[in-house]
Amino acid sequence: MFLCWWLSLVALIPMTISINPGVKVKLTTKGIEYGRQLALASIQQKLKTIRIDDMSGKVKVSRIGKVKYSLTNLKMVDVGLPEATLNMVPGTGVRLSIGNAFFRLQGNWRVKYLIVSDSGSFNLNVNGISIGEHTFQTWSKLAVQSVQQYVENAIRKAMQKQICPLVANAVSDLNNNLKTLNVLAKVDQFAEIEYSMVASPAVSTTSIDLSLKGEFYNIGKHQEPPFTPAAFSLPPQINNMLYIGLSSFTANSAAFVYNSAGAFSQYITDDMIPKASPIRLTTGTFGVFIPQIAKQFPGLMMKLLVKTVKTPIITFETNNATVQAFATATAYAIQPNATLSPLFVLNLDSSVSARVFVSGTRVAGALTLNKMDLTLATSYVGDFQVRSLDSIFQTVLKWVVIPTLNVDLAKGYPLPTLGKMTLVNTQLQVLKDYLMIGTDVQFKG
């Protein structure tokens, strides 16, 4: 028996056209072998559901005459697929070939001639029927042998009618699993990420390479950023089943989306500053460095508004991920009637390091402040030395702004996955212009 499964990857996932992908996925020979095992397990399970109805009839036996027979309680007890190969067909797809498939059934037989009868059990495989141990009368041996070939052919035909539809059904299930790629994955209330294919899969003799869009969008508003993805390629790797390359374009498209949505804007009040800190958001504290604040607004609480003024820039270099942020910090005095009186506006440019890691099937991160530069944009209280406020804003960034961002970054962003896929033995490298994730996979359910 020979079964061929041709998988046309192009038809499995909707495609869009782009200049370059933001995300690349490579399935290695190790991953392809795991796919072969999954395919065979699925096909085996389907084939084990074959059911053969009871059979009965008459066969003319030489020197005896017409012999009645019946086969009952036929059950499939084993399916073997000893010769199964998964071949990569460059430029076309994947071919799964199964040769010398083995089926074994058990059942009961009974033959009768006139008033004489005999019965027993049997095992049936694709190569023939073997009768279980039994003491036969001379006529019974002859009758069983005569019936054997006739019954074997009948059972083979009954099985063949079911095998092809069951295999087609198994392949359909596998194709449906492949279609579960999270082409458009919601991230949060601000963003979603698109993983549609931007080119046909590249199938070689050793791997399958997918090119995915890998672009963040505001939910319900697909606005392209003012930059495009640059070409990049994954280095040859064989240790893991799967490799995922996330370009700096993908990361920067996320920054563009969140900045456009106003997500990088935060009001900061004194209760958000650690109680142990000597720095408080009061006109008294700021009055130490800017005396005119204490004179004009004595004894008042303050509030800061920190927000980005343009999209942060994310850069990947070997073993180093950094974010350049461009923001303003506006200081307000809170009047007794809750009115906000503006005091000054500072330009706040900062550089932060990003630690990137994989959590489940999501890529996550954590930020650490590298440096910060303050310059005066506007003052409503006269001239003052901006550098005197460095310690205050270092505290604000380290203890409030960055921890708030890290809470969201720790939730992570979905990677391209299929169905109930989990990642194991995962490693992440920061390379020039992209992140590379190497991982093995497991499917459950």
C-alpha angles and dihedrals in degrees: 000000000000126000125184125195117194114193116198103199093188091067095049103069130037112251134216126183123242137156096246134357122251091207131035127195125195123193109199131205088266090056092044090054090052088051090052090054092050091048093050093046090052093048092046092053091051093049091051088065092067110128125196119200121229113274132210138165147117131283126190109235122196114250091004108058129218114358123196117221138181134188117200140173094025110183133178106233103168142018121189127190100184098162111048124146132178111208127190112226106201112234093004117059141256129321122202112196124189120189133180094015111190127215127183125190133179128207148137127270133198131183128188134187117183104310096339120092141169135186144181145142130283143195119218127197132170091266096054148293126295119194120223120243111291139144107247130197112233093254090046093057091052092046094049093048091051093048093045100077094042093050093043092057091047093052092046090054092047091051094045091057089058101037098068096048091045093051090047088051092050091050090048089054090051092049090049089053090053089052090060090081105136093245091171113023123185113227104181140311091304108041150030129187126224120217100175116145116261096189139019115278114270106230118192131166091268108030150016115229122197126195113207131186095236097188131146120224136183108257109268093002118080102192117167116231121240091257137060134220118270121222117265136164135207116242118241109280132169108165097088133045095235138027124193123193117200112192127214085246090066092049093046092048086058090052090049092051096047093045091050090050092053092243092137095068124100137172112215124202132183094259088065092060114089110263091230092060116102088211112090131179095245135118086242093062094043090043089067088066099028107032094188090065091059091046097048098036108025121185098001132137118237138217130203128208113203116185138154118252096197138012115291115242119232118201130189119202127163107299091347133093118181137177125208111203127192114198146147128229116208118194122209134185111222110227121213089257089053093254113145117230112197115232106175144329121227130194105233115194116176142176120212133183118230124213106203123198142160120250114184105311094335134087113229139176150197128211131219124189115246103174142337133207123200126196130169116254101169135354126197094182102052132262122332140162106270093196089066088070095055095101092050094052093041086059093047093051097042098042104033119011101042096041089052091052091046092057089060094040091053090061088066136206123269119260121213105278141163123232115297095358122152127190122229134178088020123180129179128203128188108220132171109299096348148048119237121207118193116192148151118230139217129195122210128195 
